[in-house]
Amino acid sequence: MAERGSTRLFLDAVEELFSELPTRARDGKEKLSEQAVGALRSLVDELGLVKRDDLEELELRVAQLEHRLRLLEDTPRPQGS
């Protein structure tokens, strides 16, 4: 009878473990993802790489400056200067 009690405890523990596995797997995946993202950010900083948002902002600013320059170049200058 004592053997049945310990078997039941073991089965209960196994059942509890199986019910917790999906949650534990998700938590582990999230932690791994956070660690991977952190490592990539550190690598990007260490290598001095430019982030996409920063590059797009600079591209926009260059396009605006080129447009202003074209407008200035196309403006007729007063005679006598």
C-alpha positions in Angstrom: 0.0 0.0 0.0 2.9 2.4 0.7 4.2 1.6 -2.7 0.9 2.7 -4.3 1.0 5.9 -2.3 4.5 6.7 -3.6 3.6 5.7 -7.1 0.6 8.1 -6.9 2.8 10.9 -5.7 5.2 10.2 -8.5 2.4 10.2 -11.1 1.0 13.4 -9.7 4.4 15.1 -9.9 4.8 13.9 -13.5 1.4 15.1 -14.4 2.1 18.5 -12.8 5.4 18.7 -14.8 3.6 18.0 -18.1 1.0 20.6 -17.4 3.7 23.2 -16.7 5.9 22.4 -19.7 4.2 24.7 -22.2 4.5 27.7 -19.8 8.1 26.8 -19.0 8.9 26.5 -22.7 7.4 29.9 -23.5 9.2 31.5 -20.6 12.5 29.9 -21.7 11.9 31.0 -25.3 11.2 34.6 -24.2 14.4 34.7 -22.1 16.4 33.3 -24.9 14.9 35.8 -27.3 15.7 38.7 -25.0 19.3 37.4 -24.5 19.7 37.1 -28.3 18.4 40.6 -28.9 20.7 42.0 -26.3 23.7 40.2 -27.7 22.9 41.5 -31.2 22.4 45.1 -29.9 25.8 44.9 -28.2 27.4 43.6 -31.4 25.8 46.3 -33.5 27.2 48.9 -31.0 30.6 47.3 -30.9 30.9 47.2 -34.7 29.6 50.7 -35.1 26.8 49.6 -37.4 24.0 52.1 -38.3 20.5 51.2 -37.3 17.8 51.2 -40.1 15.8 54.0 -38.5 18.9 56.2 -38.3 19.8 55.4 -41.9 16.3 56.2 -43.1 16.3 59.5 -41.2 19.6 60.5 -42.8 18.4 59.5 -46.3 15.3 61.8 -45.8 17.5 64.7 -44.6 19.8 64.3 -47.6 16.8 64.2 -50.0 15.4 67.4 -48.3 18.8 69.1 -48.7 19.1 68.1 -52.3 15.6 69.5 -53.0 16.5 72.8 -51.3 19.7 73.0 -53.3 17.9 72.4 -56.6 15.4 75.2 -55.7 18.3 77.6 -54.9 20.1 76.6 -58.1 16.9 77.1 -60.2 16.1 80.6 -58.6 17.1 83.4 -61.1 19.7 85.7 -59.7 19.2 89.4 -59.9 21.2 91.1 -62.6 24.0 93.2 -61.4 25.3 90.8 -58.7 
